[in-house]
């Protein structure tokens, strides 16, 4: 309780009230609750309570609880929550200057015998670290509570001589639907089969799916299902009569903005500029889009005072961790990211979530929005849609089409062109496009990132799960390219059949230089090498052309000579057979003679062809009757 008070956890949330007592009563639980409802503490507290009140103390390399998370970031966050409790618990349980013996400690000064309390150890095992390092850590320090990602945990459990799970009491699958969406079903099944059946299992998720129900049947025993919803207070009577329950916190307001693709970036810039000193998460569809727009927004003059960060799955794990920590600790910052930051992460005080690109999987919509308005805090979210993508709101918003995903949305108005206070320039789509093109011409790195971003966006849109709404054939490719500020439209098969109207800039791609001097130096060296190779390749065909007649004649003569030798050899073999070299019965001899006759006819035909060639090349290649007898 003291540890909870220190961390300002005064009141329990509905999901904690419902699940903690059942967990402590040795029940398997399946918990479905809205994002940001406090699910993490709903399993952290029972795990600590169970392990601390064990009658027998866990040994160094015995594991009492395992928590599986889908991503490294979420695993680190869960590890931090446990660590905050254990720092307090273990500090108060350490006895300095005392000897331990058979579960008792003896104070050297007072000679009093005191019962020893459990001292719990914690381990984080995720991808990105060497497996040997994790095994060494476990061997030296132990980990009575293990937090891990599925792939790494599966590897460690195969080392069962070191990783001892015989005393395991609790298994928790956090963000379980995400675990399956990311393709970890095989790893989870492998893990579950290696764990003792006499355990408690908790499955926590924001949504339930058919695949998840299969996992429940396979891994849990008579589970109690807990569904925590938020009753809507803002909907009309008709909707409330239908027992409407929304799947987002009440303190979260979500809107949608309808604009053309070439206006999206301008609207984002205006949106950020009119909401200064706020904490933003901006979602893009691909890693390349994150890299490109991070470069643009970091350098565009309208957002000069903004602190921008980028985060996606292709980054080095250490860099991802550093950026995540920087964003978590900042009060005013813009994080550009992919869905790597869409699930489970509890980032404090996020004011706005902006979905620049709608998610490929509509189920991710609520998870993205759930990064704000955590644990009762207020927050807002907005999704940018083109006019032809508007139908998605009828799937997401139940007030327009009941019994769907249950997320109420409100329309937002386009932000009009406004004056930038610092230099009195108007923030307009035309001005933004000009600035982006200028940045592309000024740095080859931005130019190349822009092309990669556009190509990746096109391919991502093509793979949209809700393709009955997000139809690529309906996309205005020219407008999208304009929104990216491309100098020219890249050639790609996906846009081949589109009637694209785009005003490309006249420029020579080789003239665009890297701002990075080292990269530009390397590029110039590569250009010289390529030019030299081109000169050499252009020179070779000329020499070949002048000598082609003689070379071709010589080649033909060599081929004819080889042909002559082969024919002579075949004739000699047939002649030897005819003279009785092989002893055969009469039937085989008749059959052989028929075959020989056919072979001789073929050879005569070939010899006639060679005689014709002889005249053309001016040399005798084959004597027509040599080796043949009547």
Protein Blocks (a to p, Z undefined) as FASTA:
>chain_A
ZZmmmnopabccfklmmmmmmmmnopacdddddehilpmmmmmmmmmmmmmmpfbdcdfk
lcfbdcddfbfklmmmmmmmmmmmmmmmmmmmpcghiaceehiacdfklopacddddddd
dddddehiafklmmmmmmmnopabccddfklmmmmmmmmmlmccklpmbdcdehkllmmm
nopmmmmmmmmmmpcfbbcdddddfbdcfklmmmmmmmpghiacdddddddfkbcfklmm
nopacfbdfklccddddddfklmmmmmmmmmmmmghiacddddfbfklmmmmmmmmmmpm
klmmpccddddfkbcfklmmmmmmmmmmpmbdcddddfklmgopacehifbdcdfbacfb
lklmmmmmmmgoiehiacdddddddfklmmmmmmmmmkloghilopacdddddddddddf
klopacdfklmmmmmmmmmmmomklmmmmmmmmmmmmmmmmmpfklmlmcfklpcfklmm
mmnopabdcddfklmmpccddddddddfklpccfblklmmmmmmmmmmmmmmmmmmmmmm
mmmmmmmmmmmmmmmmmmmmmmmmmmmmmmmmmmmmmnopaccdfklmmmmmmmmmmmmm
mmmmmmmmmmmmmmmnopafbdfkgoiaZZ
